[in-house]
């Protein structure tokens, strides 16, 4: 019985570690720079805070406060026109 407990504990510890590492990697990869567009086309932008690409509801804002200006993220054409979300 004792010979079975140690290998089982090692397996459980390894599985737990693998799941937590995968979850933290997914969280970190969704952060991108957030920009304030300086023109309506979004071709001239100023970087402010990090935003998330994951739609979790609230939009990304300067200082992450409700009164802050809305931030956008870059699209494939380097235009800051995509909605960023609060991380």
Secondary structure, 3 states (H helix, E strand, C coil): CHHHHHHHHHHHHHHHHHHHHHHHHHHHHCEEEEEEECCCCCCCEEEEEEEECCCCCCECEHHHCCCCCECEEECCCCCEEEECECC
